[in-house]
Amino acid sequence: MQNDLKRLSDRLSSLSVFNSIHETELVNSFQWLVSALSDSTESDFPDVDRIKLYSSFVSEIYKHGGNLTEYIRDYVEGDENCYLVAKLAGKPISPSLEEALMADLDALQELAHLTADKVKAYINYDGFLPSWEYSDINIKDSYMSMLDNLNTKGYGMFAKYKYFMPQDGTLVPIVKSDPISLSQLYGYERERNQVLANTEALAAGKCAANVLLYGDAGTGKSSTIKACANALFDKGVRLIQFDKYQLAEIPRIIEYLGNNPLKFIFFIDDLSFSQNDDDYCYLKGILEGGATAYSDNIVIYATTNRRHIIAESFESRMGNDLHVNDTLQETMSLSARFGLNITFSKPEKELFLEIVKQLAEEYGVPVTADLFTKAEAFAIRANGRSPRTAKQFIQKMSV
């Protein structure tokens, strides 16, 4: 029988812009099912096989959340197809490509609104057959809206996730990213506002500096960077976290991002090098914009507990180098390559107790003189005064 399912299957076979959907198990299982339901193959597919193929199709929908419409929408918005690539590169779109895009979206819209009852009608079986959900989502409107907001919402995984990390020359999302917000950070307002202002400049497409946050452990350097990225997610800022051993990945990641319209923070936490570690020279070249020549939508934010990043031995400072001053200048030069250096020092007693007070109010811990006395004692036993120590103390008191 030449039914609506066969016609839909044929339409899917003709997809050109979204042709890669044929690589998905969901569409493959749908087309196998339609083949089994067609008259021309009736003798080859007994009823039990049709039931199995139907169940396999439904199983694929369940693997992706159980809503066929949402699956199709997510696929369409995540596909890096020829139309999207041309759009991102600012290339002219030919009328034939526009026509193909519209035809593909119409076909995918039909698949997205396919109901289980419509398919069950072609299966001769009185027992239970599973169903799936669908939603009133206009696939074409959703896709065109995505294209209109690429600079802030991005596409694919960049529209869904905030943080990423490099892997084999590409990026993978960090699904469980740190949800820290600026309102959850206490103290260091001046320092934090400097980072925020620089990140806002990045989001606005203005000149933004590479930033080095130097200071004692537990003062909130990393949290400040993450909170600023989170605050500007809706304005198109995304964070890519590099370990020190992944610095060689940076040029490939820049190439991978290509014409991506979003803004990116390349975040390197706890940056430090040993004296004989040549990676610092590599990073210095990146900061100078040498071979990589990265674009103005990328900045490097790094944190360190060392003022000059590179560990120096007594011998390197006083020893057998005929040009001692040149050696020292080389070890200090990396810090100078960052356009903005911000220091986070351990808080004095007054600031530490103010942070304790604010955290206590957040966690519902009564603020008393005894609380402050205990906080000071806790800091002495721990690693000294810091926002991290204050939070650990309040968390202990709230139990």
C-alpha positions in Angstrom: 0.0 0.0 0.0 1.3 3.4 -0.9 0.3 5.2 2.3 1.3 8.4 4.1 4.1 6.6 5.9 5.7 5.5 2.6 5.4 9.1 1.3 7.0 10.4 4.4 9.8 7.9 4.2 10.5 8.9 0.6 10.6 12.6 1.7 13.2 11.8 4.3 15.3 9.9 1.7 15.4 13.1 -0.3 16.9 15.3 2.4 19.9 17.2 1.3 20.7 19.9 3.9 19.9 17.6 6.8 21.1 14.4 5.0 23.2 13.3 8.1 20.0 12.4 9.9 20.1 9.1 7.9 23.1 8.2 10.1 20.8 8.2 13.2 19.4 4.9 14.4 16.0 6.6 14.9 15.5 7.5 11.3 17.0 4.2 10.1 14.6 2.2 12.3 11.7 4.3 11.0 12.5 3.6 7.4 12.9 -0.1 8.1 9.5 -0.1 9.7 7.9 1.6 6.7 9.5 -0.9 4.4 8.0 -3.7 6.5 4.5 -2.1 6.3 4.5 -1.6 2.5 2.5 -4.1 0.4 5.5 -4.8 -1.8 7.4 -6.4 1.0 4.4 -8.1 2.8 5.6 -11.6 2.1 9.1 -10.8 3.4 7.9 -9.3 6.7 5.4 -11.4 8.7 3.4 -9.6 11.4 5.8 -10.5 14.2 8.7 -8.7 12.3 6.5 -5.6 11.9 5.8 -5.6 15.6 9.6 -5.9 16.4 10.5 -3.1 14.0 7.8 -0.9 15.4 9.1 -1.5 18.9 12.6 -0.8 17.8 11.6 2.5 16.4 9.8 3.4 19.7 12.8 2.3 21.7 15.0 4.7 19.8 12.6 7.5 20.7 12.7 6.5 24.3 16.5 6.6 24.3 16.2 10.3 23.5 13.6 11.2 26.1 10.4 9.8 24.6 9.3 12.9 22.7 9.7 12.6 18.9 9.1 16.3 18.3 11.8 17.4 20.7 14.3 14.9 19.3 13.8 16.3 15.8 14.1 19.9 17.0 17.3 19.1 18.9 18.7 17.3 15.9 17.9 20.1 13.5 19.4 22.8 15.8 22.5 20.8 16.5 23.4 19.8 12.9 26.4 21.6 11.5 25.1 21.4 7.9 26.2 23.1 4.7 23.6 25.9 5.2 24.7 26.7 8.7 28.4 26.7 7.8 27.8 29.1 4.9 25.6 31.3 7.2 28.4 31.4 9.9 31.0 32.3 7.3 28.9 35.1 5.9 28.8 33.6 2.5 25.9 34.3 0.1 23.2 31.6 0.2 22.0 30.5 -3.2 18.2 30.3 -3.9 18.5 26.5 -4.6 20.0 26.0 -1.1 17.3 28.1 0.5 14.7 26.1 -1.3 16.3 22.8 -0.2 16.4 24.0 3.4 12.7 24.8 3.4 11.8 21.5 1.9 13.9 19.6 4.4 12.4 21.4 7.3 8.9 20.6 6.0 9.7 16.9 5.8 11.2 16.9 9.3 8.2 18.8 10.6 6.0 16.0 9.3 8.2 13.4 11.0 8.2 15.4 14.2 4.4 15.3 14.5 4.0 11.7 13.6 1.7 10.0 16.1 1.9 6.4 17.4 -1.8 5.9 16.5 -1.1 6.7 12.9 1.6 4.0 12.7 -0.3 1.4 14.8 -3.2 1.6 12.3 -1.0 -0.3 9.8 -0.1 -3.1 12.2 -2.3 -6.1 12.6 -1.9 -6.7 16.3 -4.5 -6.6 19.1 -2.0 -6.7 22.0 -0.2 -3.7 23.6 2.0 -1.5 21.5 4.0 1.3 23.1 3.5 4.9 22.2 5.5 8.1 22.3 5.0 11.8 23.1 5.0 14.7 20.6 4.7 18.4 21.1 3.3 21.4 19.3 6.6 22.7 18.1 7.1 24.4 14.7 10.4 23.0 13.6 10.9 25.6 10.9 10.1 28.5 13.2 12.4 27.1 15.8 15.3 26.7 13.4 14.9 30.2 11.9 14.8 31.7 15.4 18.0 29.9 16.2 19.6 31.4 13.1 18.5 34.9 14.1 20.1 34.5 17.6 23.4 32.8 16.8 25.5 35.6 18.4 23.9 35.1 21.8 22.3 31.6 21.9 24.7 29.7 19.6 23.7 26.4 18.1 24.0 22.7 18.9 25.8 22.0 22.1 26.8 25.6 22.5 23.1 26.5 22.9 22.7 24.0 25.6 25.8 23.9 27.7 27.9 26.6 29.4 31.3 24.9 29.9 33.4 22.8 27.5 36.8 21.1 27.5 39.1 20.1 24.7 39.3 16.5 23.4 41.2 15.4 20.3 41.1 18.8 18.6 37.4 19.4 19.2 35.3 20.3 22.2 33.0 18.2 24.4 30.5 19.8 26.9 30.9 19.6 30.6 27.4 18.5 31.4 27.5 19.3 35.2 29.0 22.7 35.2 29.5 24.8 38.3 26.3 26.9 38.8 28.1 29.5 41.0 26.6 33.0 40.6 28.1 36.4 41.4 25.5 36.9 44.2 27.0 33.8 46.0 30.5 35.4 46.2 31.3 37.7 49.1 34.1 40.3 49.4 36.6 41.3 46.7 34.0 43.4 45.0 36.6 45.7 43.3 38.6 42.8 42.0 35.5 40.9 40.9 34.0 43.9 39.1 37.2 44.2 37.1 36.8 40.7 35.8 33.1 41.2 35.1 33.7 44.5 33.2 36.3 42.8 31.0 33.9 39.9 30.4 31.1 42.3 29.5 33.4 43.9 27.0 34.1 40.5 25.5 30.3 39.8 25.3 29.7 43.2 23.6 32.4 42.5 21.0 34.6 45.3 22.4 38.3 45.0 23.2 38.8 42.6 26.1 42.1 41.8 27.8 43.6 38.4 28.8 43.4 38.2 32.5 45.7 36.7 35.2 44.1 36.3 38.7 46.9 36.0 41.2 46.5 35.3 44.9 46.3 33.0 47.9 44.4 29.8 47.6 40.7 29.8 48.5 40.2 33.5 47.7 37.7 32.9 44.9 39.7 33.4 41.8 38.3 30.4 39.9 34.8 31.0 41.2 35.0 34.6 40.0 35.8 33.5 36.4 33.0 30.9 36.4 30.5 33.2 37.9 31.2 35.9 35.3 30.9 33.3 32.5 27.6 32.1 34.0 26.3 35.7 34.3 26.9 36.4 30.6 25.7 33.0 29.2 22.6 34.6 27.7 24.9 37.2 26.0 26.9 34.6 24.2 29.8 33.9 26.5 31.0 30.3 26.9 33.9 28.9 29.0 36.4 26.3 27.8 38.6 24.8 30.5 42.1 23.7 29.8 44.5 21.8 31.9 48.1 22.9 31.7 49.1 19.8 29.7 46.4 20.7 27.1 47.9 24.1 26.1 49.1 22.5 22.8 45.4 22.0 22.0 44.7 25.7 21.8 45.5 26.3 18.1 43.4 23.3 17.1 40.5 24.5 19.2 40.8 28.0 17.7 40.6 26.4 14.3 37.6 24.3 15.4 35.7 27.3 16.6 36.3 28.9 13.2 33.4 31.2 12.5 31.5 30.4 15.7 29.7 33.7 16.5 29.9 33.2 20.3 32.5 34.6 22.7 34.9 32.2 24.5 36.9 32.3 27.7 39.9 29.9 27.6 40.2 29.2 31.3 43.5 27.8 32.7 43.2 27.1 36.5 46.1 27.0 38.9 48.7 27.9 36.3 52.3 27.2 37.2 55.4 25.9 35.5 58.6 24.3 36.7 61.9 26.0 35.8 62.6 23.5 33.0 59.1 23.4 31.7 59.1 24.7 28.1 55.3 25.0 28.0 55.5 28.5 29.4 57.2 29.6 26.2 54.4 28.1 24.2 51.8 30.0 26.3 53.8 33.2 26.0 53.6 32.9 22.2 49.9 32.4 22.4 49.4 35.5 24.6 51.5 37.5 22.2 49.1 36.5 19.4 52.0 34.9 17.5 51.3 31.8 15.3 47.8 31.3 16.5 46.6 34.9 15.8 43.3 34.1 17.6 40.3 36.3 17.0 38.8 39.0 19.1 36.1 36.7 20.4 38.5 34.7 22.5 40.3 35.7 25.7 42.5 33.7 28.1 41.7 33.8 31.8 44.2 32.1 34.1 44.6 31.8 37.9 47.8 31.2 39.8 49.1 31.2 43.4 52.5 32.3 42.2 53.2 36.0 41.3 55.6 35.1 38.5 54.0 31.7 37.6 57.4 30.0 36.9 59.0 28.4 40.0 62.6 29.6 40.4 65.4 27.8 42.2 68.0 29.7 44.3 70.6 28.7 41.7 68.5 30.2 38.9 68.3 33.5 40.8 71.9 33.6 42.0 73.8 31.0 40.1 75.9 30.2 37.1 74.0 32.1 34.4 76.2 34.9 33.0 73.1 36.9 32.3 71.2 36.5 35.6 69.0 39.5 34.9 67.9 38.1 31.5 66.9 34.9 33.2 64.9 36.6 35.8 63.2 38.8 33.2 62.3 35.7 31.2 60.6 34.1 34.3 58.6 37.3 35.0 57.7 38.0 31.4 54.8 35.6 31.2 52.8 37.4 33.8 53.4 40.6 32.0 51.8 39.2 28.8 48.4 39.3 30.4 46.7 42.6 29.8 45.0 42.6 33.2 46.6 41.3 36.4 44.3 41.2 39.4 45.4 40.2 42.9 43.3 38.3 45.4 45.0 38.5 48.8 43.9 36.7 52.0 41.4 38.8 53.8 42.2 40.7 56.9 40.1 39.9 60.0 37.4 42.5 59.4 36.7 41.3 55.8 37.0 37.6 56.8 34.3 38.1 59.5 32.1 40.0 57.1 32.3 37.1 54.7 31.4 34.8 57.6 28.4 37.0 58.4 27.1 37.0 54.8 27.5 33.3 54.5 25.8 32.7 57.8 22.8 34.7 56.6 22.7 32.7 53.4 22.9 29.3 55.2 20.5 30.3 58.0 23.1 30.2 60.8 22.5 32.6 63.7 25.0 35.5 63.6 26.5 35.9 67.1 29.7 37.1 68.7 30.4 33.5 69.6 30.1 32.6 65.9 32.9 35.0 65.0 35.1 33.7 67.8 34.6 30.1 66.5 35.3 31.3 62.9 38.6 32.8 63.9 39.6 29.6 65.7 38.6 27.5 62.8 40.7 29.7 60.4 43.8 29.2 62.7 43.3 25.4 62.6 42.7 25.4 58.8 44.7 27.2 56.2 44.2 30.7 57.5 41.5 33.3 56.6 40.0 33.0 53.2 36.5 32.9 51.6 36.9 29.1 51.2 37.7 28.7 54.9 34.7 30.8 55.8 32.4 28.7 53.7 33.8 25.5 55.1 33.2 26.8 58.6 29.6 27.9 57.9 28.8 24.6 56.2 30.0 22.8 59.3 28.0 25.0 61.6 24.8 24.6 59.4 24.8 20.8 59.8 
